[in-house]
Amino acid sequence: MATLTRRADTLTRDALAVLQPGFTGTTAPDWLLRRLGEGLTSVGLFGRNIAGPEQLAALTARLRAERGDLLVAVDEEGGDVTRLEVRTGSSFPGNLALGAVDSPELTRAVARELGRRLAACGVNLNWAPSADVNSDPDNPVIGVRSFGSDPELVARHTAAYVEGLQSAGVGACAKHFPGHGDTATDSHHDLPTVGAGLATLHARELVPFRAALRAGARAVMSAHIVLPALDPHRPATLSPSVLGGLLRAPVAEGGLGFEGLIVTDGMEMRAVSDRYGIERGSVLALAAGADAVCVGGGRADEGTVLRLRDALVAAVRAGELPEERLAEAAGRVRALAARPPGAPEAPAADPGAGLAAARRALRVTPRAGHTPLTAPPFVAAFTPVANIAVGDETPWGIAAELARLLPGTETGTYGREAADGGGMPEMIGDVLERAGDRRIIAVVRDVHRHPWMAAALDALLAVRPATVVVEMGVPQAPPAGALHIATHGAARVCGRAAAEVISGRTAGS
């Protein structure tokens, strides 16, 4: 009986150890603290958990008071996807801006400073960087989160990002393996399929992941995508061929030889949850080779944690999940929690690295007759629906930054619903009426992916050709407007850099 009790206790602790759950609120709930004492070894933080650096540091300290060897993970990519600055917009440009500059030294400095801020708040694992090659320009979920469309460029910046982040003592997690860049479907909503053959995968998608592993990335996050060339039936997160095979197999056998932590993308995402359910999906992910199950972006309650724990224990007892596989996964989580990356001697952090990178990332196409603005303009922000990874709570655009430099700047926000059903003339009429004789700044985001946005821009330029156009997504369309600025991202710092160009002023003047 004692042996059975010990085995049951070990199974339960191992099942808790492989979970990376989220929770609601800016303080640790009692249920989470109890589970830390019972074996839970990781937590995932989201924007809802963060009010500021001091609060976050107090939260992580409280968590570690219950368990000292704790992985505190966060999805902080900088750029469009920020959790530290979810309410204001990021002080760091995202990957596409860094790729546009193409200075690995600058990317390393930005990642180091971001890592320094995370470490100061008690975070020791970052679900970043995105190592995806954005080969499909219509990609609805990666886009500016990628360093670019060239595999070698993405590889050198992925490696630099890993090195910079980990030099600050924060583990890097390269995602979304084996590459989410060639998809036209958002896996938050449905299950994408990547039809590329093995030769293409090795020559394109896998190049940045190999670079991340050479740079010492401590973790890799799987993607909820089907790659028929590797497994025609299951998404990568649930596929032994992808995780236990391609990612873990020795290099000599055609694999990547990764020995670190494999983390799943969020199991509540519909690509998995709609087809398998999060309990069954979690069992399959562990059996396929994953070590940590990320859940909590949408499911953030004790009941979810207990159901997943019990599902894993039941799967072991039913013979569906080998006990040794669960123990191995739990061991990897505990090992990283106990020995996160140290902070070896490295160049001093550079608090100004983010703004410097955003300024260098701008691509400005001047038009004859443009001079910096001296009077406050009207900003027309043509706003698409944000993808879930970015979230709709994070502000974006340039109006706030322009208002600091040109007080009196006003803004109007326009979405697809205003343009549908023959509403385009009314929408453009509203822009013109509110602008009056002021200069108009049209702000767009991935205009090439949104026909309504392109039509609105054309209609506006037809009547106000002096309009300045600011593209804050992936620039594809030919430059338009009296002045065209491509920021390569919608972070606050990108808006600040663009506002400086438009006004001819710096934020400190």
C-alpha positions as CSV (number, residue, x, y, z in Angstrom):
1,M,0.0,0.0,0.0
2,A,2.8,2.4,0.9
3,T,4.5,1.7,-2.5
4,L,1.2,2.4,-4.3
5,T,0.7,5.6,-2.4
6,R,4.2,6.8,-3.2
7,R,3.7,5.9,-6.9
8,A,0.4,7.8,-7.0
9,D,2.0,10.8,-5.3
10,T,4.9,10.7,-7.8
11,L,2.6,10.6,-10.7
12,T,0.5,13.5,-9.4
13,R,3.6,15.6,-8.8
14,D,5.0,14.8,-12.3
15,A,1.7,15.6,-13.9
16,L,1.6,19.0,-12.2
17,A,5.2,19.6,-13.0
18,V,4.7,19.5,-16.8
19,L,1.9,22.1,-16.7
20,Q,2.5,25.8,-17.4
21,P,-0.9,27.3,-16.4
22,G,-2.0,30.8,-16.3
23,F,-4.3,32.6,-13.8
24,T,-6.3,35.8,-13.5
25,G,-5.4,38.9,-11.5
26,T,-2.3,40.7,-10.5
27,T,-1.8,38.8,-7.3
28,A,-1.3,35.0,-6.8
29,P,-4.6,33.2,-6.1
30,D,-4.6,30.8,-3.2
31,W,-5.3,27.8,-5.4
32,L,-2.1,28.5,-7.4
33,L,0.0,28.8,-4.2
34,R,-1.4,25.4,-3.0
35,R,-0.6,23.7,-6.3
36,L,3.0,25.0,-6.2
37,G,3.4,23.2,-2.9
38,E,2.0,20.0,-4.5
39,G,4.4,19.9,-7.4
40,L,3.5,22.6,-9.9
41,T,6.8,23.9,-11.3
42,S,5.8,26.5,-13.9
43,V,3.4,29.4,-14.3
44,G,2.7,31.5,-17.4
45,L,2.1,35.2,-17.2
46,F,-0.1,37.3,-19.5
47,G,-1.0,40.9,-19.8
48,R,-3.8,40.5,-17.4
49,N,-1.3,39.7,-14.7
50,I,0.9,42.7,-15.1
51,A,0.3,46.2,-13.9
52,G,3.9,47.4,-13.7
53,P,7.5,46.3,-12.9
54,E,7.1,46.7,-9.1
55,Q,3.9,44.8,-9.0
56,L,5.3,42.0,-11.2
57,A,8.4,41.7,-9.1
58,A,6.2,41.4,-6.0
59,L,4.1,38.8,-7.7
60,T,7.0,36.6,-8.7
61,A,8.5,36.9,-5.3
62,R,5.3,35.7,-3.7
63,L,5.2,32.7,-6.1
64,R,8.8,31.8,-5.3
65,A,8.1,32.0,-1.6
66,E,6.1,28.9,-2.1
67,R,8.6,27.3,-4.5
68,G,12.1,28.6,-5.0
69,D,12.8,26.5,-8.2
70,L,10.0,28.0,-10.3
71,L,9.8,28.7,-14.0
72,V,8.0,32.0,-14.5
73,A,7.3,32.3,-18.2
74,V,5.9,35.2,-20.2
75,D,5.1,35.9,-23.8
76,E,7.2,39.0,-24.2
77,E,8.3,39.4,-27.8
78,G,8.6,43.1,-27.8
79,G,7.0,45.0,-30.7
80,D,3.4,44.2,-31.3
81,V,3.3,41.3,-28.8
82,T,4.1,42.8,-25.3
83,R,3.0,41.8,-21.8
84,L,5.3,44.0,-19.8
85,E,3.8,47.1,-21.5
86,V,0.5,45.8,-22.5
87,R,-1.3,49.0,-21.5
88,T,1.1,51.5,-23.2
89,G,2.7,49.7,-26.1
90,S,6.3,48.4,-26.2
91,S,9.5,50.3,-25.7
92,F,11.1,47.8,-28.1
93,P,10.5,47.3,-31.8
94,G,9.6,43.8,-32.9
95,N,11.4,41.3,-35.0
96,L,10.5,42.7,-38.4
97,A,12.0,46.1,-37.5
98,L,15.2,44.4,-36.2
99,G,15.4,42.4,-39.4
100,A,14.9,45.5,-41.5
101,V,17.9,47.1,-39.8
102,D,19.8,43.8,-40.1
103,S,22.4,44.4,-37.4
104,P,22.7,41.3,-35.2
105,E,24.6,43.4,-32.7
106,L,21.6,45.7,-32.3
107,T,19.3,42.7,-32.1
108,R,21.5,41.2,-29.4
109,A,21.5,44.6,-27.5
110,V,17.7,44.9,-27.7
111,A,17.2,41.3,-26.5
112,R,19.7,41.8,-23.7
113,E,17.9,45.0,-22.4
114,L,14.5,43.2,-22.7
115,G,16.0,40.3,-20.8
116,R,17.4,42.5,-18.1
117,R,14.0,44.0,-17.5
118,L,12.3,40.6,-17.4
119,A,15.0,39.2,-15.0
120,A,14.6,42.3,-12.7
121,C,10.9,41.4,-12.4
122,G,11.6,37.7,-11.6
123,V,10.8,36.2,-15.0
124,N,13.3,33.5,-16.1
125,L,11.7,32.0,-19.3
126,N,10.5,34.0,-22.2
127,W,8.4,32.4,-24.9
128,A,10.4,34.2,-27.6
129,P,11.9,34.7,-30.1
130,S,9.7,33.9,-33.1
131,A,12.0,32.0,-35.4
132,D,9.4,31.7,-38.1
133,V,10.3,32.6,-41.7
134,N,7.4,34.8,-42.9
135,S,7.3,33.3,-46.4
136,D,3.6,33.9,-46.9
137,P,3.0,37.7,-47.0
138,D,-0.7,37.1,-46.2
139,N,0.2,35.3,-43.0
140,P,-2.4,36.5,-40.4
141,V,-0.6,35.5,-37.2
142,I,3.1,35.9,-37.8
143,G,3.8,38.9,-40.0
144,V,5.8,41.5,-38.1
145,R,6.6,38.9,-35.4
146,S,9.1,37.4,-37.9
147,F,12.5,38.9,-38.6
148,G,11.7,38.5,-42.3
149,S,11.2,36.3,-45.3
150,D,14.8,35.3,-45.9
151,P,15.8,32.2,-43.9
152,E,19.5,33.2,-43.4
153,L,18.5,36.7,-42.2
154,V,15.9,35.2,-39.8
155,A,18.6,32.7,-38.6
156,R,21.2,35.2,-37.7
157,H,18.8,37.4,-35.8
158,T,17.2,34.5,-34.0
159,A,20.6,33.5,-32.8
160,A,21.5,37.0,-31.8
161,Y,18.2,37.3,-29.9
162,V,18.8,34.1,-28.0
163,E,22.3,35.1,-27.1
164,G,21.1,38.6,-25.9
165,L,18.2,37.3,-23.9
166,Q,20.1,34.5,-22.2
167,S,23.0,36.8,-21.4
168,A,20.6,38.6,-19.1
169,G,19.7,35.3,-17.3
170,V,16.4,34.6,-19.0
171,G,15.8,31.4,-21.0
172,A,14.9,31.8,-24.6
173,C,12.2,29.7,-26.2
174,A,12.4,29.6,-30.0
175,K,9.0,29.3,-31.7
176,H,6.9,28.0,-33.5
177,F,8.6,24.8,-34.4
178,P,8.9,23.6,-37.2
179,G,7.8,27.0,-38.6
180,H,4.5,28.9,-38.8
181,G,5.5,31.4,-41.5
182,D,4.0,29.7,-44.5
183,T,0.4,29.7,-43.3
184,A,-2.7,31.7,-44.3
185,T,-4.7,30.4,-41.3
186,D,-4.3,31.6,-37.7
187,S,-4.0,28.5,-35.4
188,H,-5.8,30.4,-32.7
189,H,-8.9,29.9,-34.8
190,D,-8.3,26.8,-37.0
191,L,-5.7,24.2,-37.9
192,P,-3.3,25.4,-40.6
193,T,-1.6,23.0,-43.1
194,V,1.9,23.7,-44.5
195,G,2.3,21.8,-47.8
196,A,6.0,22.3,-48.2
197,G,8.1,19.2,-48.9
198,L,11.0,18.0,-46.7
199,A,13.6,19.7,-48.9
200,T,11.9,23.1,-48.5
201,L,11.4,22.6,-44.8
202,H,15.1,21.9,-44.3
203,A,16.2,24.8,-46.6
204,R,13.7,27.3,-45.2
205,E,11.7,26.7,-42.0
206,L,14.4,24.8,-40.1
207,V,17.3,27.1,-40.8
208,P,16.5,29.6,-38.0
209,F,15.8,26.8,-35.5
210,R,19.1,25.2,-36.1
211,A,20.7,28.6,-35.5
212,A,18.7,29.0,-32.3
213,L,19.9,25.6,-31.0
214,R,23.5,26.4,-31.9
215,A,23.1,29.6,-29.9
216,G,22.1,27.6,-26.9
217,A,18.3,28.2,-26.7
218,R,17.0,26.5,-23.6
219,A,13.5,25.8,-25.0
220,V,11.6,25.3,-28.2
221,M,7.8,25.9,-28.6
222,S,5.8,23.7,-31.0
223,A,3.3,24.9,-33.5
224,H,-0.3,23.7,-34.0
225,I,0.2,23.1,-37.7
226,V,-0.1,20.0,-39.9
227,L,2.9,19.3,-42.2
228,P,1.9,16.3,-44.4
229,A,5.6,15.8,-45.4
230,L,6.2,14.9,-41.7
231,D,2.9,13.7,-40.4
232,P,-0.3,13.9,-42.4
233,H,-2.6,13.2,-39.5
234,R,-1.6,15.2,-36.4
235,P,-0.4,18.8,-35.8
236,A,3.2,19.2,-34.9
237,T,2.5,19.6,-31.2
238,L,0.9,16.2,-31.1
239,S,3.2,14.4,-33.6
240,P,5.9,12.0,-32.5
241,S,7.4,12.3,-36.0
242,V,7.9,16.1,-35.5
243,L,8.8,16.3,-31.8
244,G,10.3,13.0,-30.8
245,G,11.6,12.5,-34.3
246,L,12.7,15.7,-36.2
247,L,13.4,17.9,-33.2
248,R,15.0,15.3,-30.9
249,A,16.7,13.0,-33.4
250,P,20.5,13.3,-33.6
251,V,21.9,15.5,-36.3
252,A,23.5,12.5,-37.9
253,E,20.1,11.0,-38.4
254,G,18.6,14.1,-40.0
255,G,17.2,15.6,-36.8
256,L,18.1,18.8,-34.9
257,G,19.4,16.9,-31.9
258,F,17.7,19.2,-29.3
259,E,18.0,18.1,-25.7
260,G,16.3,21.0,-24.0
261,L,12.7,21.8,-23.0
262,I,9.9,21.4,-25.5
263,V,6.9,23.6,-24.7
264,T,3.6,23.4,-26.5
265,D,1.8,26.4,-27.8
266,G,-1.4,27.2,-26.0
267,M,-3.5,24.0,-25.8
268,E,-6.7,26.0,-25.6
269,M,-6.1,27.3,-29.2
270,R,-8.8,26.0,-31.5
271,A,-6.4,24.2,-33.8
272,V,-6.0,21.6,-31.0
273,S,-8.9,22.2,-28.6
274,D,-11.7,21.9,-31.3
275,R,-10.4,18.6,-32.5
276,Y,-8.9,16.9,-29.5
277,G,-10.0,18.8,-26.4
278,I,-7.3,20.2,-24.1
279,E,-7.2,17.1,-21.9
280,R,-6.7,14.6,-24.7
281,G,-4.5,17.0,-26.6
282,S,-2.2,17.4,-23.6
283,V,-1.8,13.6,-23.3
284,L,-1.0,13.3,-26.9
285,A,1.5,16.2,-26.7
286,L,3.4,14.6,-23.8
287,A,3.4,11.2,-25.6
288,A,4.7,12.8,-28.8
289,G,7.7,14.3,-26.9
290,A,6.6,17.6,-25.4
291,D,7.8,18.4,-21.9
292,A,5.7,21.3,-20.8
293,V,2.0,22.0,-21.6
294,C,1.2,25.7,-22.0
295,V,-2.4,26.4,-21.0
296,G,-3.9,29.5,-19.5
297,G,-4.2,32.1,-22.2
298,G,-7.9,31.4,-22.3
299,R,-8.3,28.8,-19.6
300,A,-7.0,30.3,-16.3
301,D,-8.6,28.5,-13.4
302,E,-7.9,25.8,-10.9
303,G,-10.4,23.4,-12.5
304,T,-8.5,23.3,-15.8
305,V,-5.2,22.5,-13.9
306,L,-6.9,19.7,-12.0
307,R,-8.5,18.2,-15.1
308,L,-5.2,18.2,-17.0
309,R,-3.4,16.7,-14.0
310,D,-6.0,14.0,-13.7
311,A,-6.0,13.3,-17.4
312,L,-2.3,12.8,-17.5
313,V,-2.3,10.5,-14.4
314,A,-5.2,8.5,-15.9
315,A,-3.4,8.2,-19.3
316,V,-0.3,6.7,-17.5
317,R,-2.5,4.2,-15.6
318,A,-4.3,3.3,-18.9
319,G,-1.0,2.7,-20.7
320,E,-1.6,5.6,-23.1
321,L,1.3,7.6,-21.8
322,P,4.4,5.8,-20.6
323,E,5.2,6.6,-17.0
324,E,8.9,7.1,-18.0
325,R,7.9,9.7,-20.6
326,L,6.0,11.7,-18.0
327,A,8.9,11.5,-15.6
328,E,11.4,12.5,-18.3
329,A,9.3,15.5,-19.2
330,A,8.9,16.6,-15.5
331,G,12.6,16.2,-15.0
332,R,13.4,18.6,-17.9
333,V,11.0,21.2,-16.4
334,R,12.5,20.9,-13.0
335,A,16.1,21.0,-14.4
336,L,15.4,24.3,-16.2
337,A,13.6,25.7,-13.2
338,A,16.5,24.8,-10.9
339,R,19.2,26.1,-13.3
340,P,17.9,28.9,-15.5
341,P,20.5,30.6,-17.7
342,G,23.1,32.5,-15.6
343,A,24.1,36.0,-16.3
344,P,27.7,35.8,-17.4
345,E,29.7,39.0,-17.9
346,A,28.3,40.8,-20.9
347,P,28.3,44.3,-22.3
348,A,26.3,46.8,-20.2
349,A,22.6,47.0,-20.9
350,D,21.5,49.8,-23.2
351,P,18.2,51.4,-22.2
352,G,18.1,53.3,-25.4
353,A,18.5,50.3,-27.7
354,G,14.8,50.0,-28.4
355,L,14.4,53.6,-29.7
356,A,17.7,53.4,-31.7
357,A,16.5,50.3,-33.4
358,A,13.0,51.7,-34.2
359,R,14.6,54.8,-35.7
360,R,17.0,52.8,-37.9
361,A,14.1,50.5,-39.0
362,L,12.1,53.3,-40.6
363,R,11.9,53.3,-44.4
364,V,10.9,56.8,-45.5
365,T,9.9,57.5,-49.1
366,P,9.8,61.3,-49.5
367,R,7.6,63.1,-52.0
368,A,8.3,66.5,-53.6
369,G,7.2,69.4,-51.4
370,H,7.0,67.6,-48.1
371,T,8.2,69.6,-45.1
372,P,8.0,68.7,-41.5
373,L,4.7,69.5,-39.9
374,T,4.5,72.5,-37.5
375,A,0.8,72.4,-36.8
376,P,-1.2,69.5,-35.2
377,P,-2.5,67.1,-37.8
378,F,-5.5,64.8,-37.9
379,V,-4.6,61.1,-37.7
380,A,-7.0,58.6,-39.4
381,A,-6.2,55.2,-38.1
382,F,-7.5,52.4,-40.3
383,T,-7.7,49.6,-37.8
384,P,-7.9,45.9,-38.6
385,V,-9.0,43.3,-36.1
386,A,-6.0,42.3,-34.0
387,N,-4.9,38.7,-33.9
388,I,-5.2,37.0,-30.5
389,A,-1.4,36.8,-30.0
390,V,-1.2,40.6,-30.2
391,G,-4.5,41.3,-28.4
392,D,-6.7,44.3,-28.8
393,E,-5.9,45.8,-25.4
394,T,-2.5,47.1,-26.5
395,P,-2.6,50.6,-28.0
396,W,-0.9,51.1,-31.4
397,G,-0.4,53.9,-33.9
398,I,1.3,57.3,-33.8
399,A,-1.4,59.6,-32.5
400,A,-0.3,59.6,-28.9
401,E,3.4,60.2,-29.9
402,L,2.5,62.9,-32.4
403,A,0.4,64.6,-29.7
404,R,3.4,64.8,-27.5
405,L,5.4,66.6,-30.2
406,L,2.5,68.5,-31.8
407,P,0.0,69.2,-29.0
408,G,-3.6,69.4,-30.4
409,T,-3.2,66.4,-32.7
410,E,-6.5,64.5,-32.9
411,T,-7.3,61.1,-34.1
412,G,-10.2,59.0,-35.5
413,T,-10.4,55.2,-35.7
414,Y,-12.0,53.5,-38.6
415,G,-12.6,49.8,-39.1
416,R,-13.9,47.5,-41.7
417,E,-17.5,47.7,-40.4
418,A,-17.5,51.4,-41.3
419,A,-16.5,50.6,-44.9
420,D,-18.8,47.6,-45.5
421,G,-22.3,48.0,-47.0
422,G,-21.5,51.0,-49.1
423,G,-20.2,53.0,-46.2
424,M,-16.9,54.0,-47.7
425,P,-18.0,57.5,-48.8
426,E,-19.4,58.2,-45.4
427,M,-16.2,57.1,-43.7
428,I,-14.0,59.2,-46.0
429,G,-16.4,62.1,-45.5
430,D,-16.0,61.8,-41.8
431,V,-12.2,61.9,-42.1
432,L,-12.3,65.0,-44.2
433,E,-14.9,66.8,-42.0
434,R,-12.9,66.1,-38.8
435,A,-9.6,67.0,-40.4
436,G,-10.8,70.3,-41.8
437,D,-7.8,72.1,-43.3
438,R,-5.3,70.1,-41.1
439,R,-2.8,67.7,-42.6
440,I,-4.0,64.1,-42.6
441,I,-1.9,61.3,-41.4
442,A,-3.3,57.9,-42.6
443,V,-2.1,55.0,-40.4
444,V,-2.5,51.5,-41.8
445,R,-1.5,48.0,-40.7
446,D,-0.9,45.3,-43.3
447,V,-2.8,47.2,-46.0
448,H,-2.0,44.5,-48.5
449,R,-4.1,42.0,-46.5
450,H,-7.2,44.2,-46.2
451,P,-8.9,45.2,-49.4
452,W,-11.2,47.6,-47.5
453,M,-8.2,49.4,-46.1
454,A,-6.5,49.7,-49.5
455,A,-9.8,51.1,-50.9
456,A,-10.1,53.6,-48.1
457,L,-6.5,54.8,-48.6
458,D,-7.0,55.2,-52.4
459,A,-10.2,57.2,-51.8
460,L,-8.6,59.4,-49.3
461,L,-5.5,60.1,-51.5
462,A,-7.7,60.9,-54.4
463,V,-9.1,64.0,-52.6
464,R,-6.2,64.8,-50.3
465,P,-3.0,63.8,-52.1
466,A,-0.9,65.5,-49.5
467,T,-1.8,62.8,-47.0
468,V,1.1,61.2,-45.1
469,V,0.8,57.4,-45.1
470,V,2.3,55.4,-42.2
471,E,2.4,51.6,-42.7
472,M,2.8,49.8,-39.4
473,G,2.6,46.3,-40.6
474,V,4.4,44.3,-43.2
475,P,5.1,46.7,-46.1
476,Q,4.1,45.2,-49.4
477,A,2.2,47.8,-51.4
478,P,4.0,50.5,-53.4
479,P,4.6,53.6,-51.3
480,A,1.7,56.1,-51.5
481,G,1.1,59.5,-50.1
482,A,3.0,62.7,-49.9
483,L,5.3,61.0,-47.5
484,H,5.3,57.2,-46.9
485,I,6.8,55.7,-43.8
486,A,7.2,52.0,-43.2
487,T,7.8,51.3,-39.5
488,H,7.9,47.5,-39.7
489,G,5.8,47.2,-36.6
490,A,3.2,48.9,-34.5
491,A,5.0,49.1,-31.1
492,R,4.8,52.5,-29.3
493,V,8.5,53.0,-30.0
494,C,7.9,52.6,-33.7
495,G,5.1,55.2,-33.6
496,R,7.5,57.5,-31.8
497,A,10.2,57.1,-34.4
498,A,7.6,57.9,-37.2
499,A,6.2,60.9,-35.3
500,E,9.8,62.3,-35.1
501,V,10.1,62.1,-38.9
502,I,6.7,63.7,-39.5
503,S,7.2,66.6,-37.1
504,G,10.9,67.0,-37.7
505,R,11.3,66.9,-33.9
506,T,12.7,64.5,-31.4
507,A,10.7,63.5,-28.3
508,G,13.2,65.2,-26.1
509,S,13.0,68.6,-27.8
